[in-house]
């Protein structure tokens, strides 16, 4: 199977997961709000972000595994199986070394919960125990991802989420409250680890070591030297993406978290779509680094940037006019944070998608140190700005702070690193994005004007407005999907259709390549 087909299979399953989650999640959130109340549900949302901080105890060891496994498979050496087994054994041993620190961190979280979060203490205890127990098993899906068995990873994640949802709903109906959500989370982790183990044992046995040999410090130092920088990047990511709810909850109270999360629900869902696209591409890009020319890699990363921003722009034009109606229909108008918050969240999504796309490409080239330093600076500035602005202007300050931090702290150095990795000037790296930006600006201006002057307030009006805007956006952007470098990944028949209906001519039909 070619890299392109593996990538598309993984991305396709990722999008299926998201589609199922959003459809069921729309009902599930309303169900949990009704059964648990805003206060307890807000506490559970805070708990999920606590897990993100606990994962930082990994020090980047598991996060680095997919890229390192892809490097091994990209070299096509005769010792492939032996090298994979050695990599897996070393990673598992390093994770086991970390386990005592993870346990101490989990105990610390439980002991030092704020007094206002006391109802969370009982349900959180078994979750923290399970978190420590399952911590080494995160190696399993990470190894499958590095082996580019992306479609199966998607099915495994979907199966785990379904199990979590079924158990949670059944126990909430039974009156278990927050303990139901904790039990559902534990069952989901068990399902994910189990199905990934079966897949590795049946289809990738060559990557599983028969034993775990003792590791000396010199043997582990090189891997840890890279994983530490990845860990710092993870810290930065959690600071940027996982601190807003904690800061709002601590500053404005758990109840204030609910309208913020509800208003950002559609944005968060759409924000994850290009991230699935990017995460699925990293193993292939990492393999290309060791097996393809620089021009070929440059073509792939440019196509990745264009594709990501095309998706992001379409989402922005749809969410801006529809979010108010959606939140009101979903959980009631009182849980809508307003047009200003929606606009700030969308602006943050666009800027972050741009910087994240460049960051993923730079990571595949091995620039984990640069990413770590830039990301940490971005995270610190973003958190400090969020604390200040939430106190001054409320919840809308969180996405505003993130936008400013990304534009000023993150984008410039990442763009310089990308230019160095690909061997082209920074302005040439951004040049392929200008056609998208110009066309997107036209449709966005129209969407903003419609939303300010006459926002849709009924289902029919919302569908009509968003459908018309989406169609106009696609007609403007269609030609880009048929021009190089995206043409490499668009089937010829599809490109021909795009050329026929595009408002901007000049499509060069392409064909699928590996």
VOGU-3710 file (C-alpha; in Angstrom, 3 decimals, decimal comma):
1> xxxxxxxxxx> 0,000/0,000/0,000  1,397/3,427/-0,973  2,050/6,229/1,506  -0,796/8,236/-0,007  -3,301/5,409/0,436  -2,165/4,760/4,001  -2,441/8,471/4,738  -5,896/8,780/3,169  -7,102/5,655/4,968  -5,974/6,987/8,328
11> xxxxxxxxxx> -7,349/10,468/7,697  -10,644/9,015/6,464  -11,112/6,986/9,637  -10,160/10,010/11,690  -12,886/12,030/10,011  -15,372/9,208/10,527  -14,499/9,219/14,221  -15,066/12,935/14,427  -18,360/12,740/12,544  -19,680/10,059/14,899
21> xxxxxxxxxx> -18,434/11,936/17,943  -20,016/15,223/16,955  -23,380/13,667/16,048  -23,583/11,652/19,252  -21,815/14,355/21,244  -24,494/16,933/20,433  -27,025/14,732/22,204  -24,585/13,556/24,868  -23,647/17,038/26,062  -27,282/18,052/26,464
31> xxxxxxxxxx> -27,971/14,742/28,213  -25,094/15,205/30,670  -25,993/18,832/31,358  -29,550/17,787/32,181  -28,568/14,819/34,340  -25,472/16,185/36,085  -26,011/19,945/36,066  -23,685/22,680/34,840  -21,455/22,598/37,938  -20,604/18,871/37,853
41> xxxxxxxxxx> -20,318/18,776/34,081  -17,954/21,748/34,237  -15,852/19,837/36,771  -15,568/16,878/34,384  -14,446/19,189/31,561  -11,733/20,489/33,883  -10,751/16,886/34,700  -10,133/16,110/31,033  -7,646/18,971/30,865  -5,937/17,705/34,029
51> xxxxxxxxxx> -5,241/14,452/32,162  -3,496/16,466/29,457  -1,111/17,824/32,075  -0,484/14,377/33,582  0,532/13,058/30,157  3,469/15,469/30,264  5,174/13,027/32,660  5,890/10,948/29,557  8,749/13,333/28,642  7,935/12,834/24,950
61> xxxxxxxxxx> 9,064/9,178/24,842  5,827/7,776/23,397  5,123/10,882/21,293  8,460/10,394/19,511  7,822/6,714/18,729  5,672/7,140/15,565  8,299/9,306/13,884  11,201/7,056/14,882  9,353/3,952/13,663  8,671/5,709/10,362
71> xxxxxxxxxx> 12,385/6,554/10,046  13,218/2,860/10,501  10,721/1,677/7,872  11,835/4,416/5,457  15,409/3,133/5,353  14,270/-0,218/3,833  17,208/-2,062/5,400  17,478/-5,842/5,635  17,521/-5,577/9,442  14,117/-3,853/9,504
81> xxxxxxxxxx> 12,491/-6,328/11,920  15,428/-6,308/14,301  15,587/-2,493/14,298  11,850/-2,215/14,997  12,024/-4,684/17,883  14,956/-2,815/19,361  13,092/0,494/19,077  9,951/-0,943/20,701  11,886/-2,565/23,545  13,798/0,626/24,279
91> xxxxxxxxxx> 10,613/2,707/24,298  8,758/0,324/26,624  11,696/0,186/29,009  11,918/3,989/29,131  8,186/4,265/29,808  8,492/1,772/32,678  11,279/3,901/34,126  8,887/6,833/34,123  6,045/5,003/35,857  6,992/5,934/39,477
101> xxxxxxxxxx> 7,050/9,635/38,565  3,646/9,304/36,900  2,237/7,687/40,028  3,622/10,487/42,228  2,114/13,106/39,912  -1,291/11,376/40,050  -1,199/11,268/43,867  -0,277/14,957/43,920  -3,247/15,861/41,724  -5,638/13,986/44,015
111> xxxxxxxxxx> -4,231/15,457/47,237  -4,109/19,060/46,054  -7,501/19,430/44,443  -9,026/22,857/45,229  -11,706/22,826/47,911  -14,270/24,055/45,377  -13,694/20,864/43,350  -14,289/18,510/46,310  -17,154/16,586/44,549  -14,532/15,433/42,040
121> xxxxxxxxxx> -12,259/13,758/44,586  -14,122/10,432/44,880  -14,693/9,770/41,142  -11,186/10,966/40,295  -9,384/8,396/42,477  -10,104/5,275/40,330  -9,460/7,256/37,158  -6,002/8,241/38,382  -5,230/4,623/39,346  -6,289/3,466/35,870
131> xxxxxxxxxx> -4,290/6,276/34,273  -1,110/5,017/35,942  -1,867/1,370/35,090  -2,559/2,094/31,416  0,322/4,541/31,034  2,786/2,040/29,456  0,085/0,712/27,085  0,078/3,993/25,155  3,037/2,518/23,294  0,680/0,203/21,379
141> xxxxxxxxxx> -1,334/2,733/19,298  1,772/4,904/18,893  3,678/1,966/17,362  0,794/1,197/14,984  0,776/4,838/13,934  4,506/4,724/13,197  3,978/1,569/11,121  1,333/3,586/9,214  -1,475/1,199/10,082  -3,526/4,369/10,356
151> xxxxxxxxxx> -6,897/2,986/9,307  -6,853/0,442/12,118  -5,804/3,064/14,664  -8,869/5,028/13,594  -11,143/2,011/14,122  -9,539/1,328/17,496  -10,100/4,886/18,685  -13,697/4,820/17,497  -14,324/1,520/19,297  -12,876/2,921/22,522
161> xxxxxxxxxx> -15,021/6,047/22,285  -18,188/4,002/21,661  -17,428/1,855/24,703  -16,823/4,947/26,826  -20,106/6,511/25,704  -22,224/3,405/26,281  -20,879/2,797/29,789  -21,127/6,473/30,756  -24,713/6,883/29,558  -25,893/3,641/31,175
171> xxxxxxxxxx> -24,356/4,543/34,534  -25,579/8,148/34,435  -29,120/6,832/33,878  -28,511/4,572/36,872  -27,776/7,658/38,985  -24,002/7,267/39,368  -23,206/10,924/38,543  -19,543/11,789/37,988  -18,539/8,195/38,788  -20,294/7,154/35,575
181> xxxxxxxxxx> -18,032/9,375/33,480  -14,984/8,068/35,319  -15,993/4,432/34,707  -16,671/5,112/31,036  -13,228/6,652/30,612  -11,555/3,602/32,189  -13,437/1,153/29,950  -12,489/3,150/26,849  -8,788/3,007/27,712  -9,015/-0,741/28,255
191> xxxxxxxxxx> -10,692/-1,296/24,874  -8,125/0,837/23,022  -5,157/-0,993/24,532  -6,714/-4,428/23,967  -7,554/-4,058/20,290  -4,186/-2,457/19,507  -2,362/-5,349/21,163  -4,328/-7,891/19,138  -3,528/-6,002/15,924  0,191/-5,859/16,628
201> xxxxxxxxxx> 0,343/-9,524/17,601  -1,518/-10,646/14,471  -0,229/-8,268/11,769  3,020/-6,679/13,002  4,641/-9,342/15,113  8,043/-8,343/13,703  7,821/-5,103/15,732  7,185/-6,843/19,072  10,267/-7,817/21,110  10,339/-11,211/22,813
211> xxxxxxxxxx> 11,870/-9,645/25,921  12,835/-6,289/27,366  16,617/-6,179/27,782  18,170/-3,893/30,351  19,101/-0,521/28,898  22,292/1,307/29,732  22,333/5,064/29,995  24,418/5,544/26,793  21,923/3,423/24,834  19,016/5,593/25,991
221> xxxxxxxxxx> 20,689/8,994/25,943  20,277/9,678/22,218  16,579/8,822/22,273  15,950/10,848/25,429  17,837/13,799/23,988  15,221/13,990/21,226  12,232/13,014/23,343  12,938/15,728/25,919  12,525/18,366/23,227  9,320/16,685/22,116
231> xxxxxxxxxx> 8,191/16,740/25,750  8,813/20,471/25,949  6,725/20,863/22,785  3,953/18,872/24,484  4,134/21,183/27,488  3,780/24,091/25,103  0,805/22,479/23,361  -0,978/21,890/26,656  -0,286/25,478/27,727  -1,728/26,786/24,454
241> xxxxxxxxxx> -4,636/24,375/23,921  -5,339/23,033/27,396  -5,207/26,011/29,732  -8,149/28,156/28,664  -10,790/26,054/30,435  -8,670/25,769/33,606  -8,050/29,520/33,707  -11,689/30,385/33,042  -12,824/27,849/35,640  -10,408/29,168/38,257
251> xxxxxxxxxx> -11,145/32,841/37,484  -14,864/32,871/36,689  -15,991/29,572/38,273  -16,920/26,107/36,860  -20,324/27,328/35,667  -18,628/29,898/33,373  -16,805/27,038/31,650  -20,037/25,628/30,197  -21,034/28,531/27,862  -17,412/28,893/26,772
261> xxxxxxxxxx> -17,135/25,200/25,912  -20,572/25,131/24,258  -19,774/28,185/22,109  -16,443/26,667/21,099  -17,887/23,192/20,433  -18,244/23,549/16,657  -14,930/25,387/16,421  -13,167/22,673/18,438  -14,678/19,964/16,283  -13,612/21,648/13,049
271> xxxxxxxxxx> -10,242/22,574/14,523  -9,529/18,872/14,975  -10,218/17,982/11,340  -7,019/19,428/9,839  -5,105/18,110/12,862  -6,221/14,581/11,908  -5,019/15,402/8,399  -1,638/16,507/9,749  -1,151/13,711/12,287  -1,882/11,121/9,623
281> xxxxxxxxxx> 0,716/12,720/7,365  3,616/12,823/9,854  4,708/9,153/9,514  4,689/9,465/5,719  6,638/12,740/5,785  9,126/11,219/8,222  9,618/8,240/5,920  10,044/10,577/2,931  12,833/12,400/4,748  14,985/9,267/4,517
291> xxxxxxxxxx> 13,849/8,040/1,088  12,868/11,000/-1,157  14,470/14,098/-2,665  14,123/17,543/-1,084  11,945/18,754/-3,981  9,546/15,852/-3,468  9,306/16,567/0,246  8,765/20,283/-0,429  5,928/19,453/-2,800  4,255/17,247/-0,169
301> xxxxxxxxxx> 4,522/19,811/2,636  3,201/22,611/0,419  0,208/20,469/-0,549  -0,348/19,753/3,142  -0,432/23,461/3,977  -2,811/24,259/1,142  -5,151/21,391/1,957  -5,253/22,282/5,654  -6,095/25,926/5,054  -8,743/25,102/2,464
311> xxxxxxxxxx> -10,512/22,977/5,098  -10,021/25,608/7,785  -11,390/28,403/5,597  -14,486/26,401/4,687  -15,201/25,776/8,359  -14,829/29,458/9,219  -17,303/30,567/6,546  -19,864/28,029/7,807  -19,481/28,422/11,588  -19,488/32,227/11,766
321> xxxxxxxxxx> -23,143/32,672/10,699  -24,467/29,402/12,178  -22,919/29,113/15,632  -25,486/31,284/17,410  -28,419/29,260/16,129  -26,625/25,947/16,752  -25,793/26,640/20,411  -29,279/27,997/21,079  -30,905/24,907/19,576  -28,450/22,575/21,276
331> xxxxxxxxxx> -28,222/23,759/24,888  -30,272/26,966/24,968  -29,494/30,615/24,104  -28,211/31,242/27,626  -25,168/29,060/26,900  -24,111/31,029/23,797  -21,102/33,258/24,426  -21,884/35,719/21,628  -20,630/36,675/18,166  -17,444/38,275/19,521
341> xxxxxxxxxx> -16,399/35,027/21,206  -17,232/33,040/18,058  -15,160/35,388/15,891  -12,205/35,263/18,289  -12,328/31,457/18,411  -12,386/31,237/14,607  -9,509/33,707/14,247  -7,506/31,626/16,687  -8,329/28,465/14,734  -7,075/29,960/11,455
351> xxxxxxxxxx> -3,837/31,296/12,914  -3,177/28,104/14,845  -3,850/25,927/11,801  -1,259/27,905/9,871  1,400/27,629/12,567  0,562/23,981/13,349  0,857/22,936/9,700  4,309/24,477/9,481  5,233/22,942/12,852  4,261/19,408/11,774
361> xxxxxxxxxx> 6,368/19,736/8,628  9,332/21,046/10,633  8,926/18,196/13,136  9,073/15,605/10,364  12,409/17,134/9,295  13,832/16,565/12,788  13,719/20,102/14,209  12,323/19,088/17,585  14,647/21,456/19,477  13,490/24,518/17,538
371> xxxxxxxxxx> 9,864/23,473/17,970  10,344/23,014/21,702  11,862/26,439/22,301  9,351/28,273/20,110  6,411/26,310/21,473  7,361/26,893/25,101  7,706/30,644/24,537  4,355/30,640/22,738  2,712/28,679/25,563  4,015/30,952/28,311
381> xxxxxxxxxx> 2,957/34,118/26,497  -0,433/32,593/25,678  -1,116/31,590/29,308  -0,012/34,921/30,746  -2,083/36,768/28,164  -5,100/34,556/28,873  -4,879/35,180/32,628  -4,693/38,929/32,089  -7,392/39,203/29,430  -9,875/36,850/31,125
391> xxxxxxxxxx> -9,694/39,109/34,183  -10,199/42,196/32,001  -12,743/41,175/29,358  -14,008/37,738/30,382  -13,879/34,436/28,473  -13,337/36,112/25,083  -9,861/37,079/26,300  -8,639/33,463/26,049  -8,763/33,106/22,228  -7,607/36,720/21,734
401> xxxxxxxxxx> -4,474/36,048/23,785  -3,807/32,878/21,794  -4,124/34,711/18,459  -1,642/37,390/19,476  0,826/34,851/20,839  0,697/32,688/17,703  1,137/35,606/15,319  3,964/37,285/17,225  5,814/34,482/19,021  5,196/31,279/17,038
411> xxxxxxxxxx> 4,795/31,930/13,323  7,990/33,882/12,475  10,573/31,408/13,884  8,618/28,384/12,608  8,571/29,854/9,130  12,332/30,425/9,268  12,871/26,804/10,365  10,661/25,547/7,534  12,587/27,665/5,034  15,872/26,239/6,297
421> xxxxxxxxxx> 14,593/22,648/6,143  13,244/22,979/2,605  15,986/25,241/1,244  13,704/28,054/0,047  13,261/31,670/1,247  10,418/32,238/3,728  8,416/34,390/1,338  8,443/31,588/-1,249  7,128/29,172/1,357  4,087/31,401/1,877
431> xxxxxxxxxx> 3,567/32,284/-1,780  1,437/29,157/-2,577  -0,985/30,236/0,176  -1,776/33,646/-1,332  -4,381/32,408/-3,882  -6,261/30,675/-1,065  -6,048/33,737/1,186  -7,371/36,142/-1,448  -10,399/34,000/-2,317  -11,091/33,167/1,314
441> xxxxxxxxxx> -11,117/36,866/2,210  -13,889/37,566/-0,285  -16,219/34,877/1,064  -15,366/35,645/4,702  -16,256/39,321/4,228  -19,639/38,313/2,859  -20,212/35,851/5,747  -19,304/38,491/8,348  -21,609/41,092/6,779  -24,546/38,653/6,702
451> xxxxxxxxxx> -23,965/37,610/10,309  -23,779/41,178/11,627  -26,676/42,598/9,605  -29,119/39,677/9,652  -27,958/36,497/11,433  -30,055/33,412/10,680  -32,333/32,464/13,576  -34,179/29,424/12,196  -33,013/26,044/10,975  -34,081/26,679/7,368
461> xxxxxxxxxx> -32,436/30,105/7,260  -29,227/28,729/8,781  -29,017/25,886/6,276  -29,714/28,252/3,375  -27,109/30,836/4,413  -24,344/28,388/5,337  -25,030/26,217/2,282  -24,793/29,199/-0,059  -21,589/30,435/1,582  -19,998/26,993/1,485
471> xxxxxxxxxx> -20,901/26,501/-2,176  -19,474/29,919/-3,071  -16,286/29,171/-1,133  -15,815/25,807/-2,856  -16,375/27,338/-6,283  -13,704/29,913/-5,546  -11,207/27,396/-4,142  -11,898/24,475/-6,524  -9,112/25,335/-8,944  -6,458/25,024/-6,231
481> xxxxxxxxxx> -7,320/21,347/-5,750  -6,440/20,641/-9,370  -3,167/22,587/-9,537  0,260/21,439/-8,418  1,160/20,412/-5,807  -2,330/19,370/-4,617  -2,958/17,821/-8,038  -0,629/14,969/-7,023  -3,225/13,838/-4,513  -6,444/14,571/-6,424
491> xxxxxxxxxx> -7,706/11,878/-8,833  -7,848/12,963/-12,478  -11,645/12,617/-12,741  -12,169/14,744/-9,659  -9,817/17,416/-10,970  -11,710/17,509/-14,276  -14,984/18,148/-12,446  -13,325/20,904/-10,419  -12,098/22,562/-13,590  -15,595/22,527/-15,090
501> xxxxxxxxxx> -17,318/24,221/-12,152  -14,561/26,417/-10,749  -15,099/30,185/-10,783  -11,342/30,541/-11,328  -9,992/28,724/-14,370  -6,634/27,147/-14,944  -6,949/23,742/-13,329  -4,332/21,197/-14,213  -5,795/17,746/-13,573  -3,577/15,538/-11,497
511> xxxx> -3,413/11,941/-10,477  -2,873/10,087/-7,270  0,762/9,331/-6,505  2,467/7,712/-3,592
//
